[in-house]
Amino acid sequence: MHTVVERELELKLVLSPERSIPVPARLTYRTEDPYAVHITFHIGTDYPVDWTFARELLIDGVFRSSGHGDVRIWPTKIQQRSIICVALTSPDGDALLEAPSAAVAAWVERTLRLVPPGTETERLGIEAGLAELLAPLPADDLWLSDPWPSDESADGEL
């Protein structure tokens, strides 16, 4: 059984230190993809903008600065409000977003209760899949016997 954990929230897209605009977003976690989290931004266009990155990056980012490159996440306080900053970089541009810390932390906690850290591989079914792939089939017995007699004589003469 696969489970989805979602949370709608309003982020702020930081345009300058004095100005930001609200951006509706959805956090999504799927147990069939246990290492990833997804953020969908609804920005008033025909198609939403989707970002996918490691759940571990978000877990770490709730408590301390995390990530490098395309996705960076860190906690901070602005005017006595606890927030999570998310910096995204793509060929199309850069974005700095602010998310309410309590809402993100509560959502992350729900994903951790569902799939605790270190148990993600069990959700993927890799062991069962490998066992099925490597299980001998009845026809495999043919490969175990030698259909060609040896060219060597019993006493080692050539």
C-alpha positions as CSV (number, residue, x, y, z in Angstrom):
1,M,0.0,0.0,0.0
2,H,1.3,3.4,-0.9
3,T,0.5,6.5,1.1
4,V,0.7,10.2,0.2
5,V,1.3,13.0,2.7
6,E,0.4,16.5,1.4
7,R,0.2,19.9,2.9
8,E,-1.0,23.1,1.3
9,L,0.7,26.2,2.5
10,E,1.5,29.8,1.4
11,L,5.1,30.6,0.9
12,K,6.6,34.0,0.3
13,L,8.7,34.7,-2.8
14,V,11.3,37.2,-1.6
15,L,11.7,39.9,-4.3
16,S,13.8,42.2,-2.1
17,P,14.5,42.6,1.6
18,E,11.4,44.9,1.8
19,R,9.1,43.1,-0.6
20,S,7.7,39.6,-1.1
21,I,4.7,38.1,-2.7
22,P,2.6,35.1,-1.6
23,V,3.0,31.8,-3.5
24,P,0.5,29.0,-2.9
25,A,2.4,25.7,-2.7
26,R,1.8,22.0,-2.0
27,L,4.3,19.8,-0.2
28,T,4.0,16.1,-1.2
29,Y,5.6,12.9,0.0
30,R,4.9,9.5,-1.5
31,T,5.9,6.3,0.2
32,E,6.6,4.6,-3.1
33,D,9.3,7.3,-3.6
34,P,10.6,7.4,0.0
35,Y,13.8,9.4,-0.6
36,A,12.1,12.4,-2.3
37,V,9.9,15.3,-1.4
38,H,8.0,17.3,-4.0
39,I,7.0,21.0,-3.9
40,T,4.5,22.3,-6.4
41,F,4.2,26.0,-6.8
42,H,0.9,27.5,-8.2
43,I,2.1,30.7,-9.7
44,G,-1.0,31.7,-11.8
45,T,0.1,30.0,-15.0
46,D,-1.4,27.1,-16.9
47,Y,1.1,24.7,-15.4
48,P,2.4,24.6,-11.9
49,V,6.1,24.5,-11.2
50,D,7.4,21.3,-9.6
51,W,10.6,20.7,-7.7
52,T,11.8,17.4,-6.4
53,F,14.7,16.9,-4.0
54,A,15.9,14.6,-1.2
55,R,13.7,14.4,1.9
56,E,16.9,14.3,4.0
57,L,17.8,17.8,2.7
58,L,14.5,19.1,4.0
59,I,14.8,17.3,7.3
60,D,18.2,18.7,7.8
61,G,17.1,22.2,6.6
62,V,14.5,22.4,9.3
63,F,17.3,22.5,11.9
64,R,20.4,23.8,10.2
65,S,21.7,25.0,6.9
66,S,21.6,22.2,4.3
67,G,22.2,21.6,0.7
68,H,24.3,23.2,-2.0
69,G,23.8,23.8,-5.7
70,D,20.2,23.9,-7.0
71,V,18.5,23.5,-3.6
72,R,19.6,25.1,-0.3
73,I,17.5,25.2,2.9
74,W,18.0,26.8,6.3
75,P,16.1,27.9,9.3
76,T,16.1,31.5,10.5
77,K,14.0,34.1,12.3
78,I,12.6,37.3,10.8
79,Q,10.8,39.8,13.0
80,Q,10.4,37.1,15.7
81,R,8.9,34.6,13.3
82,S,10.6,31.3,12.7
83,I,10.8,30.5,9.0
84,I,12.5,28.0,6.7
85,C,14.3,29.6,3.7
86,V,14.4,27.7,0.5
87,A,16.8,28.9,-2.2
88,L,16.2,27.3,-5.6
89,T,18.5,27.7,-8.6
90,S,17.7,26.7,-12.2
91,P,18.7,27.7,-15.7
92,D,15.6,29.8,-15.8
93,G,16.6,31.8,-12.7
94,D,16.9,31.9,-8.9
95,A,14.2,32.1,-6.2
96,L,14.3,32.6,-2.5
97,L,11.2,31.4,-0.7
98,E,10.2,31.7,3.0
99,A,8.0,29.0,4.5
100,P,6.4,28.9,8.0
101,S,8.7,26.8,10.1
102,A,6.0,25.2,12.3
103,A,4.0,24.0,9.2
104,V,7.0,22.6,7.4
105,A,8.3,20.9,10.6
106,A,4.9,19.3,11.3
107,W,4.6,18.0,7.7
108,V,8.2,16.6,7.9
109,E,7.3,14.9,11.2
110,R,4.3,13.2,9.5
111,T,6.6,11.8,6.8
112,L,9.1,10.6,9.4
113,R,6.4,8.7,11.3
114,L,5.2,7.1,8.1
115,V,8.7,6.1,6.9
116,P,11.4,6.5,9.6
117,P,14.9,7.4,8.4
118,G,16.9,4.3,7.5
119,T,13.8,2.3,6.4
120,E,13.3,3.9,3.0
121,T,15.0,1.0,1.1
122,E,12.4,-1.4,2.6
123,R,9.7,0.6,0.8
124,L,11.4,0.2,-2.5
125,G,11.2,-3.6,-2.5
126,I,14.7,-3.9,-3.9
127,E,15.5,-7.1,-1.9
128,A,12.3,-8.8,-3.0
129,G,12.9,-7.7,-6.6
130,L,16.4,-9.0,-6.6
131,A,15.3,-12.3,-5.1
132,E,12.7,-12.7,-7.8
133,L,15.2,-11.9,-10.5
134,L,17.9,-14.2,-9.2
135,A,15.6,-17.1,-8.2
136,P,16.4,-20.3,-10.2
137,L,13.8,-21.4,-12.8
138,P,13.2,-25.1,-13.7
139,A,15.0,-24.5,-17.1
140,D,18.1,-23.4,-15.2
141,D,18.9,-27.1,-14.5
142,L,19.9,-27.4,-18.1
143,W,22.7,-24.9,-17.6
144,L,24.0,-26.8,-14.6
145,S,24.8,-30.0,-16.6
146,D,27.5,-30.1,-19.3
147,P,25.9,-31.1,-22.6
148,W,29.3,-31.6,-24.3
149,P,31.7,-34.3,-23.3
150,S,35.1,-33.3,-22.4
151,D,37.8,-33.5,-25.0
152,E,40.3,-34.5,-22.4
153,S,40.8,-38.1,-21.6
154,A,40.3,-39.4,-18.1
155,D,44.0,-39.8,-17.5
156,G,45.0,-36.3,-18.7
157,E,46.4,-37.3,-22.1
158,L,45.7,-34.9,-25.0
